[in-house]
Amino acid sequence: VPAHRYSQLKENWMKIYSPIVEHLKLQTRFNTKSRNVEIRTSEFTEDIGAVQKAADFVKAFVLGFAVEDAVALLRLDDLYIESFEIRDVKRLAGDALSRAIGRIAGQAGRTKFTIENATRTRVVLADTHIHILGSFNNIKVARTAICDLILGSPPGKIFARLRTLSSRIAERF
């Protein structure tokens, strides 16, 4: 557990601990010496993949997702986390990098929330790292929108593209 997430882990421990123990029937503990969350099966564990689900859940929380969003990884099977860096998309440094992060976040987080709501994903901006939680197709749409913002597209153009995509998705259901 990184130092910047240590205090949040301590505050939200019961919210993290409870679903792992009650829902997946695993044993878990937080080793304060090595600062690791340790998970193992018990005699009551029914699903073999439960340990991996629990590990993904804890990893999602450590990456910066809210506990409520990370719990969805335990309950739903087709959710994934994708992580990438801004530098993976385009080599930026200094002010250009700051402006790219600003374009993704938007004024008061508006752009980020629009991407999240239109694509039904959750996005975490952690300095130059970007983490996306959602289904495979939704992650692909969100990643495309974020990459376009990094490459310099104006947010208005991205909003228009997301609006048409979300209306197409709504027609399917």
N, C-alpha and C positions, 0 to 999 in steps of 0.2 A: 504494500500500500504506500503510495507516494506521500511525502510529508504534507503536501497541500490538501490531500483528501482525508488525512488522519482524523482531524477533529470532526468532520462530517460523518465519518464512519462511526466514531464513538457516539455521536448524538443520535444517529439513526440505526444503531445496532439492533434494537428490538424489531424494527421494521424490516431489517435484512434477515435477521435470525429466524423470525416467526415463519415466513413462507417456506424457507428451506427445510425447517424441521417439521412443520405441520403438513405442508402440501406435498413435499417430495420425500418426507420421512428419512432424512439424512441427519448425520451428526455433524455439527460444525462448531468451531471455536476460533477465537482470534488470538493468535500467539503474539503477545506484546513484545517479546524479545526480538523476534525476527520480523515483526510487523507484517505477518501473513495471515490470511484467512484460510483455515484448514478445514477441508470437507472430506467426509468419508461415509461409506454406506453403513447401514445398521441392519439388524435382522428383519426389520420391518420394511425396508426399501423394496418397492415393487418393480420399478423400472430401472433397467441397467443404465440408460442414458441420463438418469437423474443427476449424477455427479457432474456431467458436462453441462447440463442446463443450469445447475447451481453455480458452476464456475463462470459461465457466460453472464449470469445475473450479477454476480459480484464484480466481474470485470466491467460490466456496463455502468455500475454505480461508481466504481473507481475512475472510469473515464470521464465522469461528470454528469451522467444522466440522473434524473430524479428517481427516487426509489419507486414511485408510482409507475413511472415509465419502464423501469428495469424489470418490475414484476411481470410485465406483459411477456417477457422472454420465457418465464416459467409456465405461463398459462397457454401460450400460443406456439405452434410448432414452426410456422413459416416466417418468423422474425429473425433478422440478422443485424449485425453491426458491421459497418464498413468505415474504415479510418484511412485518411490520407492527409498529406501535408500540402500546403499552398505551393511549396517549391516543387512538388511532383507535377503540378499543372504548368507552372511558369516560373522561371528564375526571377525572383524579385528580391530587392533589398532596400533597407532604409524606408524613406517616405512612401515609395511605391508599394511596398509590402503593407504598410500601415493603411494606405488608401484601399488596398484590396480587401483587407480585413474589415474596414469600415463599410465598403460596398456590400459585403456579405451580411454584416450585422444590420446595417441600415440605421436610419434615425430612430432612436429609442427601441431598437430591435425589430422594427417593422418589417424589414425585408426578410429576416430570418423567420419570423412568425408566419409571414405569407407563404414562404417556401414550405414550412412545416404543415400548415393547414391545407394547402393545395395538394401536397403530395402524401398526406397522412403519414408523415415521418416525424422524428425528433432529431434536432440538430444541436450539437454541442460545438461551440467555437472555443478551443483551448489554445490561445496564442496562435501559432501557425498550424496547429493540428485541427482537423475537422473530423468529427465522428457523427455518423448518421445511423439511426436505429429505425428499422421498418421492414416491410416486405421487399423482396428482390426487385420487382418492377418499380415500386415507389422509390427505393433507394437510387435506382438508375436515373429516374426523372429528377430527383433532388440533386444528385451529383452533377448532372448535366447543367442544371440551373446555377449551381454554385461555381462550377468550372467556367461558365460563361461570365459570371460576375468577376471572377479572378482575372479573366482575360480582358476585362474592361468594358463589357456590355453595360449599358445604362439599366438601372433597376426597372424602369418603366417598360422596357422591351421584354425583360424577363417576366414581369407581372402579366403582360398580355399573353405571352406564350403559356404560362402556367394556367391562366384563366381558360384558354381554349382546351388545354389538356384536361383540366379538372371537369369541364363540362362534358368532354368525351367520356371520361371515367364515370360520371354521374349517369350518362345515357345507358351505359352498359349494365348498371345495377338498377 
